[in-house]
């Protein structure tokens, strides 16, 4: 197996997604399907299907089972993005107006629910019962993490542990699910299933830390979404938590709904940068990247392992 094979398989996964979006009762709502279709065509990173396919290459690769499962994971991911954008009132996604901006919040919630349904149908019809259960467990973990995060809105505390716990629930879980689902479906040995799952989880932590860094340092043109949106919505991400440990007296008066709503975000960003918290967050991302590579080293050398190493390394070397 090589890069040409992987790209061909990813193209087939996209066809499965296209078919899932064209069929089913949800297709009756043209407004929803048009907006969701535009989101997929905008070109997401497609990381989770890529990780799933590569993980499946560590076992007995069976396209008829692997492709629908990879499509299901991407549908699940996109559904969570749509719901996140509604909850956070994010105006854009992938350089386009967010789904709820185009359709309204009610239809956006329905769009996310529809993608959940397509995800579970694909998993139930085409994959093993174990992977169908794993998808359900992932939804439980992700939604629970979202609920905990929402309960802590506007509670800015210097708790690095809380930040990492939220990242584990909201982001790393889905990366680990993709890796485990691919390896399980391909009937890889348990030691390999465990290694790729742990590696993907640690890489997912690194990925989200880099995302949080870009929220402070990137631009909307580069990232395709509004910067400092987490701050505007009252959420404390890792760079801010680290900065709060260094200079709580300076930051605390600025971290109120009123101050942030009045434009304190730029001043807060300057303080976060001055404390060195961006660099410390980047160091933590690299540590999780190294942890993921150490886990990958436990599986036999192959194209799949080499490509997973490249993908996981790219998580902290990106600008969007």
Secondary structure by P-SEA (a helix, b strand, c coil): ccaaaaaaaaaaaaaaaaaaaacccccccaaaaaaaaaaaaccccaaaaaaaaaaaaccccccccaaaaaaaaaaaaaaaaaaaaaaaccccccccccccccccaaaaaaaaaaaaaaaaaaaaacccaaaaaaaaaaaaaaaaaaaaaaaacccccccaaaaaaaaaaccaaaaaaaaaaaaaaacccaaaaaaaaaaaaaaaaaaaaaaaaaaccccccccccccccccccccccaaaaaaaacccccccccccaaaaaacaaaaaaaaaaaaaaaaaaaaaaaaaaaaaaaaaacccccaaaaaaaaaaaacccccc
